[in-house]
Amino acid sequence: MRKKFVWLSTFAAVVSAMILSIGCKRSGPSAPANSATPHKQFIIGMSQCNLGEPWRVQMNADIRTAAAKHPELKVIFKDAQNDTLKQIYQLEEFVQQKVNLIIISPKEAQPLTGPVARAMEAGIPVIVLDRRLLGTNYTCFIGANNKKIGYAAGKWIVNALQGKGQVVELMGLMTSTPGQDRHAGFREAIAGTGIQILFEADMQWLEPNARMEMESALDRFSHIDLVFAANDDGAHGAYLAAKAAGRAGEMKFVGIDALPQEGIAWVKQGILDATFQYPTGGAEAVEMALKILHGENVPKDIQLGSRMFDKANVDQGGQPIQ
């Protein structure tokens, strides 16, 4: 009788253990089969050459908006404040922090080529946005064709002035590739025409500088037909100088960038006669970053399209530059 009692007790214990085990498996910490797997977080370092230009503020905003759609992305923004050395330090900081990817819109080509190459050597992919570096030691470049845009602006100016006229050229930062390319394209377009460059100056993309340089041009020359500035802020600065001198009505103003709240609005208001779009590439940079971070191949060079806006087409959304 005692043996039977022991056997029954043992059997009951085994059954209880099995039930308990099954219960633990059902109620334990394991996630349900259909639960979402958390994303790995990627850290992106973004070095902006300066935030003194509204176009660059817009670029950062475009990156922030695009990245916000992807919870796995965290973007660390740094402003180099128009200081090449500071931008070099920022790249070195990103490398030390071992970020997953770097986006840079460089102030100058030559000084930043080496620091970007060192980031690549450290195994960090780099997207170069807007301004090119020397060589091709980066992961991906995104930007519009500045020479093509400068050429299109020059052709528009030749047509607007019927092939002859006195022009002021306010160049962008000439140690940057966009400044060089926009200038080269413009000069190529007006070559062999009756367009004469009365005055030229490097206003470094900044409206106050453009206004100061335009004041000098107005003091020196009694007749100016048109001002071509390498960006809309420069064209607007020139307009303000001419308006203050009572001469804005005698000349045309042409710029590049075509931000909705600036260049396009100024064309609609009659301040600028034409503007040529230079897209920021911010959204495209985030799109390429995601592909790179997930191990996908991306093009080495991505060229963005552009549009021209003048009084005749601004209300219809401008027209593509061919």
C-alpha positions in Angstrom: 0.0 0.0 0.0 2.9 2.3 0.9 4.5 1.7 -2.5 1.3 2.5 -4.3 1.0 5.8 -2.4 4.6 6.8 -3.2 4.1 6.0 -6.9 0.9 8.1 -7.0 2.7 11.0 -5.3 5.6 10.9 -7.8 3.2 10.8 -10.7 1.3 13.8 -9.4 4.5 15.7 -8.9 5.6 15.0 -12.5 2.3 16.1 -13.9 2.3 19.3 -11.8 5.8 20.1 -13.0 4.8 19.7 -16.6 1.7 21.9 -16.2 3.9 24.6 -14.5 6.4 24.3 -17.3 3.8 24.8 -19.9 2.3 27.7 -18.0 5.7 29.4 -17.7 6.3 29.1 -21.5 2.9 30.8 -22.2 3.3 33.6 -19.7 7.1 34.1 -19.8 9.0 37.0 -21.3 9.3 35.7 -24.8 7.7 38.1 -27.3 4.7 37.0 -29.4 5.6 35.7 -32.9 4.0 38.7 -34.6 5.7 41.4 -32.5 7.8 44.0 -34.3 11.6 43.6 -34.0 13.2 46.8 -32.8 15.3 48.7 -35.4 19.0 49.2 -34.8 19.6 52.9 -34.3 22.1 54.6 -36.8 23.9 57.8 -35.9 24.5 60.2 -38.8 26.8 63.2 -38.3 25.9 66.2 -40.5 28.4 69.0 -40.9 27.0 72.1 -42.5 29.5 74.7 -43.7 27.4 77.6 -42.4 23.9 78.6 -41.4 24.2 82.2 -42.5 22.6 81.4 -45.8 18.9 80.6 -45.8 19.5 78.0 -48.5 21.6 76.1 -46.1 19.1 76.4 -43.3 16.6 74.9 -45.8 19.0 72.0 -46.5 19.2 71.1 -42.8 15.4 71.4 -42.5 15.0 69.0 -45.5 17.4 66.5 -43.9 15.6 66.8 -40.5 12.2 66.3 -42.1 13.3 63.3 -44.1 15.1 61.6 -41.2 12.1 62.1 -38.9 10.2 59.5 -41.0 12.7 56.9 -40.0 12.9 56.2 -36.2 16.1 54.2 -36.6 17.9 57.4 -37.6 19.4 60.0 -35.3 21.1 63.0 -36.9 23.7 65.1 -35.1 23.9 68.5 -36.7 27.0 70.7 -36.5 27.4 74.3 -37.9 31.0 75.1 -39.1 30.1 78.8 -39.0 31.9 79.5 -42.3 35.2 78.3 -40.7 37.1 75.6 -42.6 39.2 74.6 -39.6 36.1 74.2 -37.5 34.6 71.9 -40.1 37.7 69.8 -40.1 37.5 69.4 -36.3 33.8 68.4 -36.7 34.7 65.6 -39.1 37.4 64.4 -36.7 34.9 64.5 -33.8 32.5 62.4 -35.8 35.2 59.8 -36.5 36.1 59.7 -32.8 32.5 59.2 -31.9 32.3 56.4 -34.4 29.1 57.6 -36.1 27.6 55.3 -38.6 27.7 57.7 -41.5 28.7 61.4 -42.3 26.9 63.9 -44.4 29.0 67.0 -45.2 28.3 70.1 -47.2 31.9 71.4 -47.3 33.0 75.1 -47.2 36.0 74.5 -49.4 37.1 71.7 -51.6 40.9 71.3 -51.1 41.2 71.6 -47.3 38.3 69.1 -46.6 39.4 66.5 -49.1 41.9 64.9 -46.7 39.6 64.8 -43.6 36.9 63.1 -45.6 39.4 60.6 -46.9 40.5 59.8 -43.3 36.8 59.3 -42.3 36.5 56.8 -45.2 39.7 55.1 -44.1 38.2 54.7 -40.6 35.3 52.8 -42.2 32.7 55.6 -42.1 30.8 56.2 -45.3 30.6 59.8 -46.4 27.9 61.6 -48.5 29.1 64.9 -49.9 26.3 67.3 -50.5 26.2 70.3 -52.7 29.9 71.2 -53.0 32.4 68.8 -54.5 35.8 67.8 -53.1 39.0 67.0 -55.0 39.1 63.5 -56.3 36.5 60.8 -55.5 37.4 59.5 -52.1 33.9 59.6 -50.7 30.9 57.3 -50.9 28.4 59.4 -52.8 28.1 63.0 -54.1 24.7 64.6 -54.5 24.2 68.0 -56.2 23.0 69.8 -59.2 25.2 70.8 -62.2 26.4 74.3 -61.2 28.1 74.9 -64.5 24.9 74.0 -66.4 22.9 76.3 -64.2 25.4 79.2 -64.6 25.3 78.6 -68.4 21.4 78.7 -68.4 21.5 81.9 -66.5 24.0 83.4 -68.9 21.8 82.4 -71.9 18.7 84.0 -70.2 20.7 87.2 -69.7 21.9 87.3 -73.3 18.3 87.0 -74.5 17.0 89.5 -72.0 19.6 92.1 -73.0 19.3 91.2 -76.7 23.0 90.3 -76.9 24.6 93.5 -75.5 24.7 95.4 -72.2 26.7 96.4 -69.1 26.6 93.7 -66.4 27.8 93.4 -62.8 28.8 89.9 -61.7 28.7 89.1 -58.0 30.4 85.7 -57.6 30.0 83.1 -54.9 32.8 81.9 -52.8 35.5 81.2 -55.4 37.4 78.7 -53.4 34.2 76.5 -53.5 33.3 74.4 -56.6 29.8 75.9 -57.0 31.2 79.4 -57.1 33.8 78.4 -59.7 31.3 76.4 -61.8 28.5 79.0 -61.8 31.0 81.6 -62.8 32.5 79.4 -65.6 29.1 78.5 -67.0 27.9 82.1 -67.0 31.1 83.3 -68.8 30.9 80.5 -71.4 27.3 81.5 -72.2 28.1 85.2 -72.8 31.3 84.6 -74.7 31.3 86.2 -78.1 28.3 88.4 -77.4 28.1 92.1 -76.7 27.7 91.6 -72.9 30.4 93.5 -71.1 31.3 92.8 -67.4 31.8 96.2 -65.8 32.5 95.0 -62.3 33.0 91.6 -60.6 33.5 90.7 -57.0 33.4 87.6 -54.7 30.6 88.3 -52.2 31.1 84.8 -50.7 27.3 84.0 -50.9 26.4 86.6 -48.3 23.8 89.3 -48.8 25.6 92.0 -46.7 28.8 91.4 -48.8 26.8 91.6 -52.0 25.2 94.9 -50.9 28.6 96.4 -50.1 30.1 95.3 -53.4 27.1 96.6 -55.3 27.5 100.0 -53.6 31.0 100.1 -55.0 29.8 99.3 -58.5 27.1 102.0 -58.3 29.7 104.5 -57.2 31.9 103.7 -60.2 29.5 103.2 -63.0 26.6 105.5 -64.0 24.9 102.9 -66.1 24.3 99.2 -65.3 21.9 97.0 -67.3 21.9 93.9 -65.2 23.3 92.3 -62.0 24.0 88.5 -62.1 24.6 87.1 -58.6 25.7 83.5 -57.9 22.8 83.2 -55.4 19.5 84.9 -54.7 20.7 86.4 -51.5 23.5 88.1 -53.4 21.0 89.4 -56.1 18.7 90.6 -53.3 21.6 92.5 -51.6 22.4 94.1 -54.9 18.8 95.1 -55.4 18.7 96.7 -51.9 21.9 98.7 -52.7 20.4 99.9 -56.0 17.1 100.7 -54.4 18.8 102.8 -51.7 20.6 104.7 -54.5 17.4 105.3 -56.4 18.6 103.2 -59.3 16.9 99.8 -59.0 14.5 100.6 -61.8 17.2 101.0 -64.4 18.5 97.4 -64.2 17.6 93.7 -64.0 18.5 91.3 -61.2 19.2 87.6 -61.7 20.1 85.0 -59.0 20.3 81.3 -58.3 18.7 79.0 -55.7 14.9 79.6 -56.2 13.8 78.9 -52.6 10.0 79.4 -52.5 10.2 82.0 -49.7 13.1 83.9 -51.3 14.0 83.7 -55.0 10.6 82.6 -56.3 8.8 85.1 -54.1 11.1 87.9 -55.2 10.4 87.1 -58.8 6.7 87.3 -58.1 7.2 90.6 -56.3 9.2 92.0 -59.2 12.5 92.3 -57.2 14.3 89.7 -59.2 13.8 89.2 -62.9 14.8 85.5 -62.9 16.1 82.8 -60.6 17.4 79.3 -61.3 16.7 76.5 -58.9 19.5 74.8 -57.0 17.8 72.0 -54.9 19.3 71.3 -51.5 19.5 67.5 -51.9 18.6 67.1 -48.2 15.9 64.5 -48.8 18.0 62.6 -51.3 20.9 62.5 -48.8 18.7 60.7 -46.3 17.4 58.3 -48.9 21.0 57.4 -49.9 22.1 57.2 -46.3 19.4 54.6 -45.5 20.5 52.5 -48.5 24.2 52.7 -47.5 23.5 51.9 -43.9 21.5 48.8 -44.9 24.4 47.5 -47.1 23.0 48.5 -50.5 25.0 50.0 -53.3 24.4 53.6 -54.3 25.5 55.7 -57.3 28.8 57.5 -56.9 27.4 60.7 -58.4 23.7 61.8 -58.2 22.9 64.9 -60.3 19.7 66.8 -59.3 17.6 68.6 -61.8 16.9 72.4 -62.0 14.2 74.8 -63.1 14.2 78.4 -64.3 11.7 80.9 -63.0 10.9 84.3 -64.5 7.9 86.6 -64.7 6.5 84.7 -67.7 6.5 81.2 -66.0 6.7 81.7 -62.2 3.0 81.2 -61.7 3.1 77.9 -63.7 6.0 76.5 -61.6 8.9 77.5 -63.9 10.4 75.4 -66.6 13.0 72.7 -66.6 16.6 73.5 -67.6 17.6 71.2 -70.4 
